[in-house]
Amino acid sequence: MTRAKAHVGDAAFLSRKNNEAWAEPAYSGALSAFRRRYSRDLKNVDAVIWGVPFDLATSYRSGTRFGPQAIRRISAMWEPADNAWPYDFTPFTELNIVDYGDAVFDYSRPETVLDTITAQASEILKSKAMLYSMGGDHVVTYALLRAHVKKHGPLALIHFDAHPDTWSDTNKNHYHGNFASYAIDDKLIDPAASIQVGIRTRAPNPHKLAQVDAEQCFKLGVDGVIAKIKKIVGNRKAYLSLDIDVLDPGHAPGTGTPVPGGISTRELYMILRGLGSVNLIGADIVEVSPPYDVSDITANAAAGALQQLLCLQALRRKKTSKRKK
């Protein structure tokens, strides 16, 4: 592990490598995701963290445009030089990770935003890096899926949410409640290999997606949920989309459309850790709305989930290295 002198600070700009873990006070300095270096040079980069601060497609409370900013701020508390619990390593030295900054779009022309996000994500995905996006409301997942499908072909979707996001729209408008419908209609995902976890609302057009609703999560237990996800997804390339409102509002109050009765942060992390054998090729965490958060607990939950996903990628790297030896 590389640990620089604490007094240097501002690793977001001054770090010399993408896999350094500098000790730095959590309450000061230039903020980036987990103190990763801000860079758009993706040569030899394993993972890109990218913000998509768009929330003009919400149906209730806005504010998720501030989600990436909040996740970055609280992620400074997740000391990158320390091993990630319960692992014996830190993903920030195992992987070359950069913070790519945020998507840039014309907020005065919302009809152009999805195409802009897809184009910018596609540029990132020209590299070999895995893209982890921070929303933003859930409509951004549709744009991100288009970019990933352009590179990988149709995907399996692992979708954590309180809502199925399969509402129909006769006017052909995109909003955060119908990204899954469009993903199926446009053949971005294979519904037979896709699954939704934590659902506790009804939509008129379920599209026959496999579901493990919130009460089934409790009855099946963490191991049962993991087993069902793996059975449905199989060995397909999979994209994971995590709406933070999959968590009960007691664990994540800072979100646009909170629904009581969700899973806990602990259960979410345990499920994520159980997906190590799944062929994940990209992920996003959306719907963190700081104006409605309390003591940053929602943003903190999102940052922890992102760290767990990075650990999965690091584990796959370590296992691949062992096989080659």
Buried (B, 14 or more C-beta within 10 A) or exposed (E): BEEBEEEEBBBBEBBEEBBBBBBBEBEEBBBBBBBBBBBEEBEEBBBBBBBBBBBBBBBEBBBBBBBBBBBBBBBBEBBBBEBBEEBEBBBBBBBBBBBBBBBEBEEEEBEEBBEBBBBBBBEBBEBEBBBBBBBBBBBBBBBBBBBBBEBBEBBBBBBBBBBBBBBEEEEEEBBBBBBBBBBBEEEBBBBEBBBBBBBBBEBEBBBEBBBBBBEBBBEBEBEBBBEBBBEBBEEBBBBBBBBBBBBBBEBBBBBBBBBEBBBBBEBBBBBBBBBBBBBBBBBBBBBBBBEBBEEBBBBBBBBBBBBBBBBBBBBBBEEEEEEEE
